[in-house]
Amino acid sequence: DLLRRLRQVSPESPILIAADIRGHWDAEKAKQWEADHGDYPAVAKALGQKYAVLKQWPDAERCLRKYINVSPDYKGYEDLATTYKNRQMNDKWLATLKEYLAHGQDYGLQYCKAQIEIADYYIGNHDFKSALPYADAAAQTASASGLECAAAAHTGLGDWTTAEQLITDEMNHYSQSPYNWYSWCNHTGHGDLAGAAKAMNDYFANKGDNLGDEDLLQLGCLQMSQQKNTEALATFQKR
């Protein structure tokens, strides 16, 4: 056991202290752990996460701040932001994620995740203009979630052409089924609905009887949208 061997040769190792915080919590030792080892990122992070579980918010915030001051990665900022979100302090939650984007380390999809969180927050509040720069930045990674987020922002702004392009880009790169494209056209009343419907019918024709649960769900929804309710019922029953 590596931790046991480490305890023998280096009992004050920050790695051991962090492991004890996570697995052998002792509230009476916590202050001493922080005083003696709290400047080590692993210890500060473990303390912050444990205090958050215990809902000791000021302690969690203090320790997580210590962590990101030394190691400004996404996980540290996310943990700190969550302490605010759990207290419905959305302004501080939002500011913390924006701080990460300004000062954190860009590891591509980690930045993308933060950008999507911010964009989704604004989209949820129908503030599509504020969401747009974060959503577009997320889409620049060409990730499926980034493309979907940007499509939602452009849809909210009524930029139908860009939104449809983002949806079809996501479909062509990641999705086998064109259902999201068809659903978007159907719900917004924009885009190439006929093309999307043809793509759906071709997709199901090519699949034949090899339809999984998600395929059957999408087929039933397609049939309902086409007023084929008897066929839709049979599809749902088959599923």
C-alpha positions as CSV (number, residue, x, y, z in Angstrom):
1,D,0.0,0.0,0.0
2,L,1.7,3.2,-1.2
3,L,0.0,5.5,1.3
4,R,1.1,3.2,4.2
5,R,4.7,3.2,2.9
6,L,4.6,7.0,2.5
7,R,3.4,7.4,6.1
8,Q,6.4,5.5,7.3
9,V,9.0,7.5,5.4
10,S,7.3,10.9,5.3
11,P,4.4,11.2,7.8
12,E,4.1,15.0,7.2
13,S,3.6,14.6,3.4
14,P,0.9,16.9,2.1
15,I,-0.4,13.9,0.0
16,L,-1.0,12.0,3.3
17,I,-2.7,15.0,4.9
18,A,-5.0,15.4,1.9
19,A,-5.8,11.7,2.0
20,D,-6.6,11.9,5.7
21,I,-8.9,14.9,5.1
22,R,-10.8,12.9,2.5
23,G,-10.9,9.6,4.2
24,H,-10.3,10.1,7.9
25,W,-11.9,13.5,8.7
26,D,-11.2,14.9,12.2
27,A,-12.8,18.3,12.8
28,E,-10.4,18.9,15.8
29,K,-7.4,18.4,13.6
30,A,-8.7,20.5,10.7
31,K,-7.4,23.9,11.9
32,Q,-3.9,22.4,12.6
33,W,-3.9,20.7,9.2
34,E,-4.6,24.1,7.6
35,A,-2.1,26.0,9.7
36,D,0.7,23.5,9.0
37,H,0.0,22.4,5.5
38,G,-2.7,24.7,4.1
39,D,-0.4,26.4,1.6
40,Y,0.0,23.1,-0.2
41,P,-2.5,23.0,-3.1
42,A,-3.6,19.4,-2.4
43,V,-4.3,20.1,1.2
44,A,-6.1,23.4,0.5
45,K,-8.3,21.7,-2.1
46,A,-9.1,18.7,0.1
47,L,-10.1,21.0,3.0
48,G,-12.2,23.2,0.8
49,Q,-14.0,20.3,-0.7
50,K,-14.6,18.7,2.7
51,Y,-15.9,22.0,4.2
52,A,-18.2,22.3,1.2
53,V,-19.7,18.9,1.9
54,L,-20.2,20.0,5.5
55,K,-21.8,23.2,4.3
56,Q,-19.2,25.3,6.2
57,W,-19.2,27.8,3.5
58,P,-16.8,30.5,4.8
59,D,-14.2,27.8,5.5
60,A,-14.7,26.2,2.1
61,E,-14.4,29.5,0.3
62,R,-11.2,30.4,2.2
63,C,-9.5,27.1,1.5
64,L,-10.6,26.9,-2.1
65,R,-9.3,30.5,-2.6
66,K,-5.9,29.3,-1.3
67,Y,-5.9,26.5,-3.8
68,I,-6.7,28.5,-6.9
69,N,-4.2,31.2,-5.9
70,V,-1.6,28.6,-6.5
71,S,-3.3,26.3,-9.0
72,P,-5.9,28.2,-11.0
73,D,-7.4,25.2,-12.7
74,Y,-11.0,24.7,-13.7
75,K,-11.8,22.2,-11.0
76,G,-10.8,24.6,-8.2
77,Y,-12.8,27.4,-9.7
78,E,-15.8,25.1,-10.3
79,D,-15.7,24.0,-6.6
80,L,-15.6,27.5,-5.4
81,A,-18.4,28.6,-7.8
82,T,-20.5,25.7,-6.5
83,T,-20.2,27.0,-2.9
84,Y,-21.9,30.2,-4.1
85,K,-24.5,28.4,-6.3
86,N,-25.5,26.2,-3.4
87,R,-26.4,29.4,-1.5
88,Q,-28.2,30.9,-4.4
89,M,-25.5,33.6,-4.7
90,N,-25.7,33.6,-8.5
91,D,-23.8,36.8,-8.9
92,K,-20.7,35.4,-7.2
93,W,-21.1,32.1,-9.0
94,L,-21.1,33.9,-12.3
95,A,-18.2,36.2,-11.3
96,T,-16.1,33.2,-10.2
97,L,-16.5,31.4,-13.6
98,K,-15.7,34.6,-15.4
99,E,-12.6,35.0,-13.2
100,Y,-11.5,31.6,-14.3
101,L,-11.8,32.5,-17.9
102,A,-9.8,35.7,-17.3
103,H,-7.1,34.1,-15.1
104,G,-7.3,30.4,-15.3
105,Q,-5.3,28.0,-17.5
106,D,-6.8,27.3,-20.9
107,Y,-7.0,23.6,-21.4
108,G,-9.5,23.8,-24.3
109,L,-12.5,21.8,-23.2
110,Q,-12.2,23.0,-19.6
111,Y,-12.6,26.6,-20.9
112,C,-15.4,25.4,-23.1
113,K,-17.2,23.9,-20.1
114,A,-17.1,27.2,-18.2
115,Q,-18.2,29.1,-21.3
116,I,-21.2,26.8,-21.7
117,E,-22.1,27.1,-18.1
118,I,-22.2,30.9,-18.3
119,A,-24.0,30.9,-21.7
120,D,-26.6,28.5,-20.4
121,Y,-27.2,30.8,-17.4
122,Y,-27.9,33.7,-19.7
123,I,-30.0,31.6,-22.0
124,G,-32.0,30.4,-19.1
125,N,-32.7,34.0,-18.3
126,H,-33.5,34.8,-22.0
127,D,-30.5,37.2,-22.1
128,F,-29.3,35.8,-25.4
129,K,-27.2,38.8,-26.2
130,S,-25.0,38.3,-23.1
131,A,-24.9,34.5,-23.8
132,L,-23.7,34.9,-27.4
133,P,-19.9,35.6,-26.9
134,Y,-19.5,32.7,-24.4
135,A,-21.6,30.4,-26.6
136,D,-19.6,31.3,-29.7
137,A,-16.3,30.8,-27.9
138,A,-17.5,27.4,-26.8
139,A,-18.4,26.5,-30.4
140,Q,-14.9,27.4,-31.5
141,T,-13.7,24.2,-29.9
142,A,-16.0,22.3,-32.3
143,S,-17.3,20.2,-29.4
144,A,-20.8,18.8,-29.6
145,S,-21.9,20.7,-26.5
146,G,-20.3,23.9,-27.7
147,L,-22.0,23.7,-31.0
148,E,-25.4,23.0,-29.4
149,C,-25.0,25.8,-26.9
150,A,-24.2,28.3,-29.7
151,A,-27.1,27.1,-31.7
152,A,-29.4,27.8,-28.7
153,A,-28.0,31.3,-28.4
154,H,-28.4,32.2,-32.0
155,T,-31.9,30.7,-32.0
156,G,-32.8,33.0,-29.1
157,L,-31.6,36.0,-31.1
158,G,-33.5,35.0,-34.2
159,D,-30.3,34.3,-36.2
160,W,-31.9,31.2,-37.9
161,T,-29.3,30.7,-40.6
162,T,-26.3,30.5,-38.2
163,A,-28.3,28.4,-35.7
164,E,-29.2,25.9,-38.4
165,Q,-25.7,25.7,-39.6
166,L,-24.4,25.0,-36.1
167,I,-27.0,22.3,-35.6
168,T,-26.1,20.6,-38.9
169,D,-22.4,20.9,-38.1
170,E,-23.0,19.1,-34.8
171,M,-25.1,16.5,-36.6
172,N,-22.5,15.8,-39.3
173,H,-19.6,15.5,-36.9
174,Y,-21.2,13.7,-33.9
175,S,-24.7,12.6,-34.4
176,Q,-26.0,9.7,-36.6
177,S,-29.6,10.8,-36.3
178,P,-30.8,14.1,-37.8
179,Y,-33.6,14.3,-35.2
180,N,-32.3,17.5,-33.5
181,W,-32.2,19.3,-36.9
182,Y,-35.7,18.1,-37.7
183,S,-37.0,19.0,-34.2
184,W,-35.4,22.5,-34.4
185,C,-37.0,23.2,-37.8
186,N,-40.3,21.9,-36.6
187,H,-40.3,24.0,-33.4
188,T,-38.9,27.3,-34.7
189,G,-40.7,27.3,-38.1
190,H,-37.4,28.1,-39.8
191,G,-34.8,26.2,-41.7
192,D,-35.0,23.4,-44.2
193,L,-37.8,21.4,-42.7
194,A,-38.4,19.4,-45.8
195,G,-34.7,18.5,-46.0
196,A,-34.6,17.6,-42.3
197,A,-37.7,15.4,-42.7
198,K,-36.2,13.6,-45.7
199,A,-33.0,13.0,-43.7
200,M,-35.1,11.5,-40.9
201,N,-37.0,9.2,-43.2
202,D,-33.7,8.1,-45.0
203,Y,-32.1,7.5,-41.6
204,F,-34.9,5.2,-40.4
205,A,-35.1,3.5,-43.8
206,N,-31.4,2.7,-43.6
207,K,-31.7,1.4,-40.1
208,G,-34.4,-1.0,-41.0
209,D,-35.4,-3.1,-38.0
210,N,-32.2,-2.3,-36.2
211,L,-33.7,0.5,-34.1
212,G,-32.5,1.1,-30.6
213,D,-34.5,2.7,-27.8
214,E,-33.5,6.2,-28.7
215,D,-34.2,5.5,-32.4
216,L,-37.7,4.3,-31.5
217,L,-38.3,7.3,-29.3
218,Q,-37.3,9.7,-32.1
219,L,-39.3,7.7,-34.7
220,G,-42.4,7.9,-32.5
221,C,-42.0,11.7,-32.1
222,L,-41.5,12.1,-35.9
223,Q,-44.7,10.1,-36.5
224,M,-46.6,12.2,-34.0
225,S,-45.4,15.5,-35.6
226,Q,-46.7,14.1,-39.0
227,Q,-50.1,13.3,-37.4
228,K,-49.4,9.6,-37.7
229,N,-50.6,8.9,-34.1
230,T,-51.6,5.3,-34.6
231,E,-48.2,4.4,-36.0
232,A,-46.6,6.5,-33.2
233,L,-48.5,4.5,-30.6
234,A,-47.3,1.2,-32.1
235,T,-43.7,2.5,-32.1
236,F,-43.8,3.6,-28.5
237,Q,-45.4,0.3,-27.5
238,K,-42.6,-1.5,-29.3
239,R,-40.0,0.5,-27.4
